[in-house]
């Protein structure tokens, strides 16, 4: 566990705790660590969710197949992210998605039943952190649904790029994942995504340099996104 304490100290769930407190808490809760190769299924759709997971390294993603059989990426979680917490506190506690290792990943599983039933200052702090995390995810999901409801791919891309601009603090932004995973998140195929990015570049809205995208006409992007 010691080799991952620096990661855990930076997570939202353990905010305010030092490495020693986190290590002691994980031992008392019965947390366990697991490793997954890229493409491995961490949690199958329909499976009962008994623990939340913290990504210690790599990336995991939530997937489901659309009605047409196409892959839809519901969420991506990088190092330090917490997943399965919303499912773990729900009444159903069965996963509506597959959780898959998008690349080689290490995951720490935290049994939330044990976390919610114990006593102590550290546990109280973590519970408050969990409530904040659930609140953040609620608003993030609301924003995602608003994006997906936009009528055109250009509108969705404009909103996505503007959100990245706000988060990253500049007109040069990077979007997580590959074009294939981004297309899956937006519910389109990769060729449609690449074609629309090319059209937006042609229209002077942006420029693309490998993984980086520079926003050239923010006002036009805002208009496209309905802002």
Backbone as CSV, one residue per row, in Angstrom:
resi,resn,N_x,N_y,N_z,CA_x,CA_y,CA_z,C_x,C_y,C_z
1,UNK,0.816,-1.210,0.000,0.000,0.000,0.000,0.856,1.269,0.000
2,UNK,2.032,1.178,0.628,2.873,2.360,0.806,3.209,3.040,-0.514
3,UNK,3.382,2.244,-1.595,3.771,2.828,-2.873,2.648,3.631,-3.508
4,UNK,1.412,3.497,-3.002,0.286,4.237,-3.570,-0.279,5.288,-2.613
5,UNK,0.322,5.467,-1.449,-0.219,6.415,-0.474,-0.199,7.847,-1.002
6,UNK,0.813,8.183,-1.792,0.881,9.539,-2.355,-0.313,9.802,-3.259
7,UNK,-0.745,8.781,-4.013,-1.932,8.916,-4.860,-3.171,9.095,-3.999
8,UNK,-3.307,8.265,-2.976,-4.490,8.306,-2.124,-4.603,9.619,-1.360
9,UNK,-3.473,10.211,-0.989,-3.506,11.496,-0.281,-4.083,12.605,-1.148
10,UNK,-4.010,12.437,-2.475,-4.514,13.467,-3.392,-5.953,13.213,-3.846
11,UNK,-6.560,12.123,-3.377,-7.925,11.815,-3.803,-8.942,12.615,-2.996
12,UNK,-10.105,12.835,-3.615,-11.174,13.567,-2.928,-11.689,12.789,-1.725
13,UNK,-11.708,11.454,-1.814,-12.259,10.652,-0.730,-11.440,10.780,0.551
14,UNK,-10.117,10.850,0.428,-9.250,10.900,1.605,-8.692,12.297,1.861
15,UNK,-9.344,13.299,1.308,-8.893,14.673,1.515,-8.872,15.000,3.013
16,UNK,-7.758,15.583,3.464,-7.644,15.956,4.867,-6.977,14.920,5.749
17,UNK,-6.685,13.732,5.179,-6.000,12.680,5.941,-4.564,12.538,5.443
18,UNK,-3.647,12.207,6.350,-2.265,11.974,5.917,-2.077,10.487,5.587
19,UNK,-0.899,10.169,5.094,-0.635,8.805,4.635,-0.829,7.758,5.718
20,UNK,-0.365,8.071,6.939,-0.510,7.114,8.026,-1.966,6.849,8.368
21,UNK,-2.776,7.912,8.382,-4.201,7.746,8.684,-4.905,6.944,7.591
22,UNK,-4.524,7.210,6.355,-5.139,6.488,5.230,-4.774,5.010,5.290
23,UNK,-3.500,4.727,5.553,-3.051,3.339,5.612,-3.777,2.579,6.724
24,UNK,-3.871,3.198,7.910,-4.550,2.551,9.035,-6.032,2.338,8.731
25,UNK,-6.653,3.336,8.097,-8.077,3.243,7.787,-8.349,2.145,6.768
26,UNK,-7.508,2.073,5.738,-7.683,1.036,4.709,-7.529,-0.360,5.299
27,UNK,-6.597,-0.512,6.220,-6.411,-1.815,6.855,-7.623,-2.191,7.700
28,UNK,-8.155,-1.222,8.436,-9.292,-1.518,9.309,-10.570,-1.793,8.506
29,UNK,-10.693,-1.162,7.346,-11.880,-1.354,6.513,-11.809,-2.629,5.679
30,UNK,-10.601,-3.179,5.537,-10.439,-4.361,4.698,-10.364,-4.032,3.215
31,UNK,-9.759,-2.889,2.886,-9.578,-2.520,1.477,-8.649,-3.537,0.809
32,UNK,-8.861,-3.763,-0.474,-7.980,-4.685,-1.197,-7.546,-4.057,-2.518
33,UNK,-6.377,-4.448,-2.977,-5.797,-3.913,-4.204,-5.796,-4.995,-5.276
34,UNK,-6.074,-4.581,-6.507,-6.091,-5.537,-7.625,-5.504,-4.877,-8.862
35,UNK,-4.966,-5.707,-9.760,-4.357,-5.226,-10.998,-5.096,-5.821,-12.194
36,UNK,-5.255,-5.008,-13.225,-5.993,-5.436,-14.422,-5.223,-5.050,-15.680
37,UNK,-5.147,-5.987,-16.612,-4.554,-5.684,-17.903,-5.563,-4.943,-18.766
38,UNK,-5.051,-4.214,-19.725,-5.913,-3.455,-20.633,-6.960,-4.377,-21.271
39,UNK,-8.216,-3.936,-21.260,-9.306,-4.711,-21.827,-9.985,-5.642,-20.846
40,UNK,-9.413,-5.802,-19.652,-10.014,-6.687,-18.656,-11.284,-6.060,-18.082
41,UNK,-12.261,-6.905,-17.806,-13.509,-6.437,-17.201,-13.343,-6.437,-15.686
42,UNK,-13.505,-5.266,-15.084,-13.387,-5.123,-13.636,-14.710,-5.454,-12.961
43,UNK,-15.785,-5.022,-13.578,-17.128,-5.264,-13.048,-18.083,-5.442,-14.225
44,UNK,-18.798,-6.547,-14.236,-19.712,-6.827,-15.332,-21.079,-6.178,-15.097
45,UNK,-21.695,-5.809,-16.199,-23.043,-5.250,-16.127,-23.972,-6.258,-15.444
46,UNK,-24.772,-5.772,-14.506,-25.694,-6.632,-13.767,-25.111,-7.212,-12.499
47,UNK,-23.788,-7.062,-12.324,-23.147,-7.611,-11.126,-23.481,-6.750,-9.906
48,UNK,-23.505,-7.383,-8.752,-23.768,-6.666,-7.518,-22.535,-5.856,-7.132
49,UNK,-22.739,-4.612,-6.761,-21.638,-3.713,-6.418,-21.461,-3.710,-4.907
50,UNK,-20.335,-4.204,-4.459,-20.101,-4.316,-3.014,-19.024,-3.354,-2.518
51,UNK,-18.245,-2.794,-3.423,-17.182,-1.871,-3.031,-17.050,-0.774,-4.077
52,UNK,-16.606,0.382,-3.639,-16.209,1.432,-4.572,-14.746,1.200,-4.933
53,UNK,-14.308,1.757,-6.047,-12.920,1.587,-6.470,-12.219,2.925,-6.630
54,UNK,-10.959,2.957,-6.272,-10.110,4.127,-6.517,-9.040,3.699,-7.507
55,UNK,-8.889,4.446,-8.589,-7.880,4.125,-9.604,-6.512,4.568,-9.080
56,UNK,-5.650,3.609,-8.828,-4.305,3.908,-8.329,-3.349,4.229,-9.465
57,UNK,-3.567,3.623,-10.616,-2.777,3.926,-11.815,-3.570,3.478,-13.029
58,UNK,-3.292,4.094,-14.175,-3.993,3.731,-15.404,-5.342,4.425,-15.533
59,UNK,-6.199,3.855,-16.366,-7.522,4.422,-16.643,-8.538,3.304,-16.750
60,UNK,-9.716,3.522,-16.181,-10.823,2.580,-16.353,-12.000,3.353,-16.936
61,UNK,-12.908,2.657,-17.586,-14.065,3.332,-18.157,-15.320,2.491,-18.007
62,UNK,-16.452,3.191,-17.934,-17.758,2.555,-17.863,-18.318,2.469,-19.272
63,UNK,-18.707,1.266,-19.705,-19.159,1.037,-21.072,-20.530,0.380,-21.085
64,UNK,-21.263,0.652,-22.161,-22.481,-0.093,-22.438,-22.688,-0.073,-23.946
65,UNK,-23.416,-1.046,-24.458,-23.697,-1.103,-25.885,-24.996,-0.379,-26.185
66,UNK,-24.995,0.431,-27.261,-26.195,1.115,-27.690,-27.168,0.149,-28.336
67,UNK,-28.348,0.661,-28.663,-29.380,-0.180,-29.281,-28.915,-0.747,-30.617
68,UNK,-28.010,-0.023,-31.286,-27.498,-0.481,-32.582,-26.263,-1.361,-32.430
69,UNK,-25.887,-1.676,-31.182,-24.726,-2.518,-30.949,-23.424,-1.759,-30.818
70,UNK,-23.448,-0.441,-31.024,-22.226,0.353,-30.929,-21.819,0.554,-29.476
71,UNK,-20.528,0.709,-29.267,-20.002,0.904,-27.915,-20.248,2.332,-27.459
72,UNK,-20.765,2.499,-26.257,-20.949,3.817,-25.658,-20.116,3.889,-24.389
73,UNK,-19.274,4.908,-24.296,-18.482,5.117,-23.090,-19.228,6.114,-22.216
74,UNK,-19.674,5.644,-21.080,-20.475,6.466,-20.172,-19.590,7.373,-19.335
75,UNK,-18.417,6.881,-18.931,-17.513,7.680,-18.094,-16.109,7.095,-18.186
76,UNK,-15.112,7.962,-17.985,-13.715,7.541,-17.916,-13.135,8.019,-16.597
77,UNK,-12.318,7.180,-15.967,-11.758,7.498,-14.662,-10.243,7.299,-14.695
78,UNK,-9.506,8.379,-14.451,-8.052,8.300,-14.421,-7.520,8.119,-13.014
79,UNK,-6.209,8.207,-12.879,-5.554,7.986,-11.592,-6.129,8.915,-10.515
80,UNK,-6.498,8.331,-9.396,-7.045,9.089,-8.281,-8.558,9.166,-8.264
81,UNK,-9.211,8.763,-9.351,-10.667,8.884,-9.436,-11.355,7.776,-8.650
82,UNK,-12.540,8.097,-8.154,-13.379,7.148,-7.426,-14.515,6.708,-8.335
83,UNK,-14.766,5.403,-8.410,-15.875,4.912,-9.220,-16.648,3.857,-8.430
84,UNK,-17.915,3.681,-8.795,-18.740,2.693,-8.115,-19.371,3.192,-6.836
85,UNK,-19.033,4.410,-6.403,-19.575,4.928,-5.157,-21.071,5.211,-5.262
86,UNK,-21.490,5.767,-6.401,-22.914,6.050,-6.592,-23.708,4.743,-6.600
87,UNK,-23.181,3.738,-7.292,-23.852,2.438,-7.332,-23.880,1.792,-5.954
88,UNK,-22.803,1.985,-5.216,-22.693,1.318,-3.923,-23.687,1.836,-2.901
89,UNK,-24.086,3.097,-3.025,-25.030,3.654,-2.058,-26.466,3.631,-2.580
90,UNK,-26.664,3.101,-3.788,-28.019,3.006,-4.325,-28.702,1.753,-3.781
91,UNK,-30.025,1.720,-3.882,-30.767,0.571,-3.378,-30.573,-0.651,-4.271
92,UNK,-30.476,-0.421,-5.579,-30.352,-1.549,-6.516,-29.003,-2.241,-6.361
93,UNK,-27.930,-1.441,-6.306,-26.569,-1.950,-6.151,-26.169,-2.944,-7.229
94,UNK,-26.770,-2.854,-8.386,-26.339,-3.672,-9.520,-25.883,-2.747,-10.630
95,UNK,-24.754,-3.075,-11.216,-24.154,-2.173,-12.180,-24.918,-2.168,-13.500
96,UNK,-25.294,-0.986,-14.022,-25.940,-0.900,-15.322,-24.936,-0.864,-16.469
97,UNK,-23.644,-0.898,-16.144,-22.585,-0.793,-17.146,-21.495,-1.821,-16.861
98,UNK,-20.652,-2.056,-17.862,-19.408,-2.796,-17.658,-18.324,-1.795,-17.273
99,UNK,-17.528,-2.109,-16.258,-16.359,-1.309,-15.911,-15.145,-2.059,-16.448
100,UNK,-14.401,-1.397,-17.335,-13.326,-2.053,-18.070,-12.028,-1.259,-17.918
101,UNK,-10.905,-1.961,-17.863,-9.599,-1.298,-17.840,-9.285,-0.780,-19.245
102,UNK,-9.269,0.536,-19.408,-8.960,1.131,-20.707,-7.470,1.006,-21.017
103,UNK,-6.677,0.831,-19.986,-5.242,0.535,-20.098,-4.877,-0.227,-18.831
104,UNK,-3.660,-0.735,-18.768,-3.260,-1.454,-17.557,-3.552,-0.579,-16.339
105,UNK,-4.192,-1.163,-15.333,-4.647,-0.348,-14.207,-4.508,-1.086,-12.888
106,UNK,-4.270,-0.301,-11.834,-4.306,-0.811,-10.460,-5.475,-0.125,-9.762
107,UNK,-6.229,-0.888,-8.995,-7.439,-0.374,-8.357,-7.447,-0.775,-6.880
108,UNK,-7.820,0.175,-6.017,-8.041,-0.117,-4.608,-9.545,-0.166,-4.373
109,UNK,-10.038,-1.286,-3.851,-11.458,-1.435,-3.574,-11.735,-1.109,-2.104
110,UNK,-12.706,-0.225,-1.900,-13.064,0.244,-0.560,-14.489,-0.219,-0.247
111,UNK,-14.669,-1.104,0.743,-16.020,-1.553,1.106,-16.765,-0.448,1.854
112,UNK,-17.716,0.183,1.184,-18.383,1.334,1.778,-19.314,0.948,2.923
113,UNK,-19.799,-0.298,2.947,-20.606,-0.726,4.096,-19.796,-0.590,5.386
114,UNK,-18.548,-1.030,5.324,-17.678,-0.935,6.498,-17.376,0.520,6.817
115,UNK,-17.175,1.323,5.782,-16.881,2.736,5.989,-18.042,3.450,6.678
116,UNK,-19.263,3.094,6.301,-20.439,3.787,6.840,-20.835,3.284,8.231
117,UNK,-20.295,2.157,8.650,-20.743,1.584,9.929,-19.758,1.799,11.075
118,UNK,-18.549,2.234,10.782,-17.548,2.403,11.831,-17.646,3.747,12.536
119,UNK,-16.717,3.981,13.459,-16.676,5.220,14.224,-15.258,5.775,14.213
120,UNK,-15.158,7.091,14.461,-13.856,7.723,14.531,-13.788,8.976,13.690
121,UNK,-12.835,9.876,14.048,-12.706,11.156,13.354,-12.347,10.970,11.880
122,UNK,-11.458,10.016,11.587,-11.052,9.790,10.201,-12.229,9.306,9.360
123,UNK,-13.020,8.400,9.918,-14.188,7.897,9.194,-15.213,9.009,8.951
124,UNK,-15.400,9.862,9.949,-16.337,10.975,9.785,-15.886,11.898,8.652
125,UNK,-14.591,12.168,8.599,-14.053,13.031,7.543,-14.272,12.391,6.175
126,UNK,-14.018,11.108,6.061,-14.175,10.419,4.779,-15.643,10.394,4.361
127,UNK,-16.541,10.222,5.299,-17.972,10.236,4.965,-18.395,11.592,4.413
128,UNK,-17.902,12.665,5.021,-18.206,13.999,4.514,-17.611,14.185,3.116
129,UNK,-16.402,13.659,2.916,-15.783,13.727,1.585,-16.611,12.967,0.561
130,UNK,-17.158,11.827,0.979,-17.975,11.022,0.076,-19.235,11.779,-0.332
131,UNK,-19.864,12.456,0.609,-21.051,13.253,0.284,-20.715,14.338,-0.732
132,UNK,-19.563,14.991,-0.553,-19.140,16.024,-1.510,-18.889,15.423,-2.883
133,UNK,-18.273,14.252,-2.899,-17.992,13.564,-4.166,-19.286,13.208,-4.889
134,UNK,-20.267,12.704,-4.158,-21.547,12.355,-4.771,-22.243,13.593,-5.332
135,UNK,-22.145,14.700,-4.621,-22.737,15.947,-5.091,-22.071,16.413,-6.379
136,UNK,-20.737,16.359,-6.409,-19.996,16.762,-7.614,-20.397,15.896,-8.805
137,UNK,-20.557,14.604,-8.568,-20.906,13.704,-9.669,-22.330,13.956,-10.161
138,UNK,-23.213,14.331,-9.263,-24.582,14.656,-9.672,-24.581,15.818,-10.652
139,UNK,-23.845,16.888,-10.318,-23.815,18.055,-11.200,-23.058,17.758,-12.490
140,UNK,-22.003,16.960,-12.399,-21.274,16.586,-13.609,-22.155,15.781,-14.555
141,UNK,-22.968,14.884,-13.995,-23.874,14.095,-14.821,-24.947,14.973,-15.452
142,UNK,-25.415,15.960,-14.722,-26.392,16.896,-15.275,-25.805,17.644,-16.461
143,UNK,-24.535,18.068,-16.335,-23.869,18.765,-17.430,-23.688,17.845,-18.635
144,UNK,-23.357,16.591,-18.372,-23.174,15.636,-19.466,-24.488,15.409,-20.215
145,UNK,-25.578,15.267,-19.479,-26.875,15.074,-20.124,-27.262,16.291,-20.955
146,UNK,-26.960,17.486,-20.437,-27.253,18.708,-21.190,-26.449,18.742,-22.489
147,UNK,-25.199,18.303,-22.420,-24.358,18.255,-23.621,-24.922,17.271,-24.644
148,UNK,-25.292,16.078,-24.181,-25.777,15.052,-25.104,-27.122,15.417,-25.720
149,UNK,-27.870,16.315,-25.089,-29.160,16.735,-25.637,-29.016,17.788,-26.739
150,UNK,-27.829,18.355,-26.894,-27.626,19.359,-27.938,-27.901,18.727,-29.303
151,UNK,-28.470,19.508,-30.234,-29.024,18.912,-31.464,-28.016,18.439,-32.495
152,UNK,-26.805,18.997,-32.511,-25.843,18.640,-33.556,-24.506,18.255,-32.938
153,UNK,-23.701,17.533,-33.708,-22.363,17.157,-33.250,-21.497,18.396,-33.058
154,UNK,-21.650,19.403,-33.922,-20.869,20.632,-33.769,-21.207,21.326,-32.450
155,UNK,-22.481,21.344,-32.110,-22.880,21.959,-30.841,-22.279,21.205,-29.665
156,UNK,-22.293,19.865,-29.724,-21.736,19.056,-28.644,-20.231,19.275,-28.525
157,UNK,-19.537,19.291,-29.649,-18.092,19.510,-29.620,-17.761,20.909,-29.103
158,UNK,-18.540,21.895,-29.513,-18.308,23.265,-29.042,-18.452,23.336,-27.534
159,UNK,-19.514,22.746,-26.993,-19.717,22.764,-25.541,-18.588,22.008,-24.832
160,UNK,-18.190,20.867,-25.375,-17.122,20.076,-24.772,-15.818,20.869,-24.724
161,UNK,-15.494,21.546,-25.816,-14.258,22.321,-25.885,-14.309,23.535,-24.959
162,UNK,-15.461,24.161,-24.853,-15.596,25.303,-23.951,-15.484,24.871,-22.498
163,UNK,-16.043,23.704,-22.171,-15.895,23.174,-20.812,-14.428,22.903,-20.502
164,UNK,-13.712,22.316,-21.469,-12.284,22.041,-21.281,-11.502,23.339,-21.118
165,UNK,-11.895,24.364,-21.865,-11.242,25.683,-21.756,-11.394,26.253,-20.355
166,UNK,-12.596,26.127,-19.809,-12.845,26.645,-18.462,-12.060,25.864,-17.419
167,UNK,-12.009,24.537,-17.561,-11.307,23.701,-16.589,-9.801,23.884,-16.665
168,UNK,-9.267,24.022,-17.889,-7.820,24.059,-18.077,-7.242,25.478,-18.113
169,UNK,-8.127,26.478,-18.176,-7.683,27.861,-18.029,-6.974,28.459,-19.221
170,UNK,-7.326,28.059,-20.435,-6.695,28.637,-21.618,-7.360,28.164,-22.893
171,UNK,-6.971,28.773,-24.013,-7.568,28.432,-25.299,-6.936,27.208,-25.953
172,UNK,-5.851,26.726,-25.389,-5.226,25.496,-25.872,-5.602,24.383,-24.904
173,UNK,-6.352,23.396,-25.372,-6.902,22.381,-24.474,-6.535,20.983,-24.945
174,UNK,-6.648,20.055,-24.038,-6.466,18.630,-24.338,-7.681,17.875,-23.847
175,UNK,-8.208,17.005,-24.696,-9.340,16.175,-24.324,-8.832,14.790,-23.950
176,UNK,-9.396,14.204,-22.910,-8.925,12.906,-22.441,-9.291,11.808,-23.423
177,UNK,-8.471,10.780,-23.465,-8.760,9.632,-24.315,-8.373,9.857,-25.769
178,UNK,-8.710,8.897,-26.611,-8.443,8.960,-28.035,-9.684,9.458,-28.764
179,UNK,-9.541,9.670,-30.067,-10.715,10.079,-30.842,-11.784,9.000,-30.828
180,UNK,-11.336,7.760,-30.787,-12.302,6.657,-30.745,-13.114,6.686,-29.449
181,UNK,-12.427,6.901,-28.314,-13.155,6.944,-27.045,-14.005,8.204,-26.950
182,UNK,-13.519,9.319,-27.490,-14.313,10.550,-27.486,-15.577,10.378,-28.321
183,UNK,-15.438,9.731,-29.476,-16.605,9.476,-30.316,-17.620,8.611,-29.587
184,UNK,-17.128,7.605,-28.869,-18.030,6.725,-28.123,-18.748,7.489,-27.014
185,UNK,-18.053,8.430,-26.377,-18.685,9.232,-25.333,-19.786,10.116,-25.906
186,UNK,-19.609,10.584,-27.155,-20.589,11.475,-27.779,-21.657,10.713,-28.544
187,UNK,-21.511,9.397,-28.633,-22.515,8.588,-29.300,-22.465,8.646,-30.811
188,UNK,-21.252,8.878,-31.376,-21.085,8.898,-32.836,-19.919,7.993,-33.202
189,UNK,-19.721,7.746,-34.497,-18.565,6.954,-34.888,-17.354,7.861,-35.097
190,UNK,-16.191,7.247,-35.145,-14.944,8.013,-35.199,-14.841,8.848,-36.463
191,UNK,-15.308,8.311,-37.588,-15.207,9.044,-38.849,-16.059,10.314,-38.824
192,UNK,-17.250,10.228,-38.198,-18.108,11.417,-38.096,-17.448,12.479,-37.227
193,UNK,-16.815,12.047,-36.138,-16.116,12.985,-35.265,-14.965,13.659,-35.999
194,UNK,-14.136,12.868,-36.683,-12.995,13.424,-37.411,-13.453,14.377,-38.511
195,UNK,-14.539,14.021,-39.176,-15.068,14.877,-40.248,-15.536,16.223,-39.695
196,UNK,-16.228,16.196,-38.555,-16.721,17.453,-37.989,-15.579,18.314,-37.451
197,UNK,-14.572,17.683,-36.841,-13.402,18.444,-36.413,-12.717,19.092,-37.604
198,UNK,-12.646,18.369,-38.719,-12.073,18.934,-39.942,-12.888,20.106,-40.452
199,UNK,-14.206,19.998,-40.397,-15.073,21.102,-40.831,-14.908,22.322,-39.927
200,UNK,-14.779,22.097,-38.635,-14.602,23.206,-37.701,-13.237,23.858,-37.893
201,UNK,-12.245,23.074,-38.239,-10.925,23.632,-38.547,-10.988,24.460,-39.826
202,UNK,-11.675,23.954,-40.819,-11.832,24.673,-42.094,-12.560,25.995,-41.900
203,UNK,-13.523,26.015,-40.977,-14.305,27.227,-40.732,-13.611,28.200,-39.782
204,UNK,-12.383,27.887,-39.392,-11.602,28.801,-38.568,-11.958,28.820,-37.104
205,UNK,-12.628,27.765,-36.628,-13.028,27.724,-35.223,-11.920,27.192,-34.323
206,UNK,-11.067,26.336,-34.891,-10.029,25.706,-34.074,-8.901,25.204,-34.950
207,UNK,-7.802,24.877,-34.313,-6.699,24.188,-34.980,-6.328,22.972,-34.144
208,UNK,-5.826,21.942,-34.810,-5.505,20.688,-34.127,-4.037,20.359,-34.343
209,UNK,-3.338,20.089,-33.249,-1.943,19.668,-33.308,-1.775,18.444,-32.430
210,UNK,-1.899,17.259,-33.056,-1.878,15.994,-32.332,-2.972,15.977,-31.274
211,UNK,-2.591,15.884,-29.988,-3.601,15.761,-28.936,-4.131,17.110,-28.477
212,UNK,-3.502,18.208,-28.905,-3.895,19.536,-28.445,-4.803,20.217,-29.469
213,UNK,-5.798,20.931,-28.962,-6.722,21.689,-29.800,-6.681,23.141,-29.335
214,UNK,-6.449,24.069,-30.267,-6.449,25.489,-29.955,-7.746,26.114,-30.441
215,UNK,-8.442,26.791,-29.538,-9.705,27.427,-29.876,-9.411,28.795,-30.486
216,UNK,-9.817,28.991,-31.726,-9.497,30.216,-32.462,-10.627,31.232,-32.456
217,UNK,-11.856,30.782,-32.310,-13.009,31.683,-32.330,-13.971,31.270,-31.210
218,UNK,-13.682,31.738,-30.006,-14.461,31.348,-28.835,-15.904,31.823,-28.955
219,UNK,-16.099,33.020,-29.492,-17.450,33.566,-29.628,-18.314,32.679,-30.517
220,UNK,-17.742,32.188,-31.617,-18.490,31.314,-32.523,-18.794,29.974,-31.853
221,UNK,-17.851,29.458,-31.085,-18.088,28.205,-30.365,-19.204,28.374,-29.342
222,UNK,-19.207,29.515,-28.660,-20.268,29.780,-27.686,-21.632,29.852,-28.377
223,UNK,-21.665,30.469,-29.537,-22.930,30.546,-30.290,-23.390,29.154,-30.706
224,UNK,-22.452,28.336,-31.179,-22.783,26.953,-31.572,-23.357,26.158,-30.399
225,UNK,-22.780,26.404,-29.204,-23.180,25.652,-28.016,-24.440,26.219,-27.356
226,UNK,-24.959,27.310,-27.910,-26.174,27.906,-27.353,-25.941,28.731,-26.125
227,UNK,-24.727,29.239,-25.961,-24.422,30.054,-24.768,-24.637,31.533,-25.066
